Amino acid sequence: MPRMMKRKPFGTRPGALKRKKKVRVREQAKCRFCRDKVKEVDYKDIASLSKLITQQAKLYSRKRSGNCATHQRSCRQAIKRARFLALMPYVG
């Protein structure tokens, strides 16, 4: 009867080098509204709101826009109000 060979788990062959992942630490930039000490984003300020939406009039994510959670919610509400009053488009 032939003996069964034990198989080693994948990636554990002798001489295999495991690469370490480089950790990139980046200092967080402050939110643009926090820097200006804005309490709530104004729906009438179309210039700043238009920088927060894409060509298709979708809202940029927090990661992309750089807003904090409080101001991202405030921006979302301001954009909705501006759209309702026809100051901004619903679609691009």
C-alpha positions in Angstrom: 0.0 0.0 0.0 1.5 3.4 -0.9 1.9 5.9 1.9 -0.1 9.1 1.7 2.1 12.2 1.5 1.1 15.0 3.8 0.7 18.2 1.9 1.9 21.4 3.4 -0.4 24.5 3.4 0.0 26.8 0.4 2.7 29.4 0.8 4.8 27.6 3.4 7.4 26.1 1.2 11.0 26.4 2.6 12.8 29.5 1.4 9.6 31.5 0.7 10.0 35.1 1.7 7.0 36.8 3.2 6.9 40.5 2.4 6.0 43.0 5.0 3.4 45.5 4.1 4.4 49.1 4.4 2.2 51.2 6.6 1.6 54.7 5.5 0.7 57.2 8.1 -0.7 60.4 6.8 -1.7 63.3 9.0 -5.4 64.1 8.8 -6.2 67.4 7.2 -8.9 69.3 8.9 -12.3 69.7 7.3 -12.7 72.8 5.2 -15.6 74.0 7.2 -13.9 73.2 10.5 -10.9 75.3 9.4 -13.3 78.3 8.7 -15.2 77.6 12.0 -18.5 77.2 10.2 -21.3 75.9 12.5 -23.7 74.8 9.7 -23.3 74.9 6.0 -25.5 77.4 4.2 -27.6 76.2 1.3 -27.3 79.6 -0.4 -23.5 79.2 -0.8 -23.6 77.5 -4.1 -19.9 78.0 -4.9 -18.7 75.8 -1.9 -21.5 73.3 -2.4 -20.8 72.8 -6.1 -17.2 71.6 -5.1 -18.8 68.8 -3.1 -20.8 67.2 -6.0 -19.7 65.2 -9.1 -20.5 65.9 -12.7 -23.6 63.7 -12.3 -24.6 65.8 -9.3 -23.8 63.1 -6.8 -22.4 64.0 -3.4 -18.7 63.1 -2.9 -17.9 60.8 0.0 -16.3 62.0 3.2 -13.1 60.4 2.2 -13.0 62.2 -1.1 -14.3 65.6 0.0 -12.3 65.6 3.3 -15.3 66.7 5.4 -15.8 65.6 9.0 -19.0 63.6 9.8 -20.9 66.6 11.2 -20.2 68.9 8.2 -20.8 66.1 5.7 -24.4 65.7 7.1 -24.8 69.4 7.1 -23.6 69.6 3.4 -26.0 66.8 2.5 -28.9 68.7 4.0 -27.8 72.0 2.4 -27.5 70.4 -1.0 -31.0 68.9 -0.7 -32.4 72.4 0.3 -30.6 74.1 -2.6 -32.0 71.5 -5.0 -35.5 72.0 -3.7 -35.2 75.7 -4.3 -33.8 75.1 -7.8 -30.4 76.6 -6.9 -28.6 73.4 -7.8 -29.5 70.6 -10.3 -30.8 67.2 -9.2 -28.9 65.6 -12.2 -25.8 66.7 -14.1 
